[in-house]
Amino acid sequence: MTLQQLHYTITIAESGSLNKAAEILYIAQPSLTSSMQELERELGITIFNRSGRGVTLTADGIEFLQYAKQIYSQYESLIEKYENPKNLKKKFGVSTQHYSFAVKAFVELVKSFDTSRYEFAIRETKTKDVISDVTSMKSEIGILYLSDFNRAAINKLLRTAGLEFHHLISCNAYVYLWSGHPLSKMKSIRFEELADYPCLSFEQGDTSSFYFSEEILSTNEYLRTIKANDRATMLNLMIGLNGYTLCSGIICEELNGDDFIAVPFDGDSVEENSVMEIGYITKKNSLISDICQKYIEEIKRYLQIAQ
């Protein structure tokens, strides 16, 4: 197995076609096919399913691709570092569930660096992608939450991926809604009082499960539900449809404005525990970068102020 074959595998997977990959790699398609067949024989697995419509990854191929990306990414970093060390931009990426505090901390982090010398990325995304991004080193750190309901399932995924969870804060659930909502003046809101309003949640994709939900109490029976893909749409639905979502209660007015409030959720109105443990995930036994450490400090500082 060679680094070149790893590069070939990544390019084929991203293009979805041997012909397209051959064009990108500037090699003959038969040579590319031969190289991949040799790799599959050496590994004893089939990486790609081949058809007239292109190629798709097998289950073994999906797993192999994760390792290939990790190794090749490190190889590219080495080449970039030692070929042109003066031109090398330091990279830092964050993948997170949809938390305004994570974005706020990221903003403060970036302000303290010269962006001409650094490459920053923040990805608000699905729970499974947060885990996948840190596993593949696309992001150095991921932000998500655990509860009594999802803790066992999420921790199992983290252990399998070689990741570990670090506690940041535990908080009771809040009902997040716009200031003009009929329930906005309540001191607390019971579950049954939400029945007339749509429950908003972030879509988790085709492989979604209750364990991947970003909203606590995802197993409850909600009469009205609407899914969204991003925070801006979620906020629009809160105003337009009097929708609500269940959250940590940690909201950033500087980013989201003062048109939205968080009202304490009456956890006694349901049987399930409504405590959220928010934390960050990193590669197990790995040294985090100075930039990542500063980002964690920014998050902790903001959460301390928000409490």
Buried (B, 14 or more C-beta within 10 A) or exposed (E): EEEEBBBBBBBBBEBBBBEBBBBEBEBEBEEBBEBBEEBBEEEEBBBBEEEEEBBEBBEBBEEBBBEBBBBBBEEEEEEBEEEEEEEBEEBBBBBBBBBBBBBBBBBBBBEEBEEEEBEBBBBBBBBBBBBBBBBBBBBBBBBBBBBEBBBEBBBEBBEEBEBBBEEBBBBBBBBBBBEEBEBBEBEBBBBEBBEEBBBBBBEBEEEBEEBBBBBBBBEBEBEEEBBBBEBEBBBBBBBEBBBBBBBBBBBBEEEBEEEBBBBBBBBEBBEBBBBBBBBBBBBEEEEBBEBBEBBBEBBEEBBEEBE
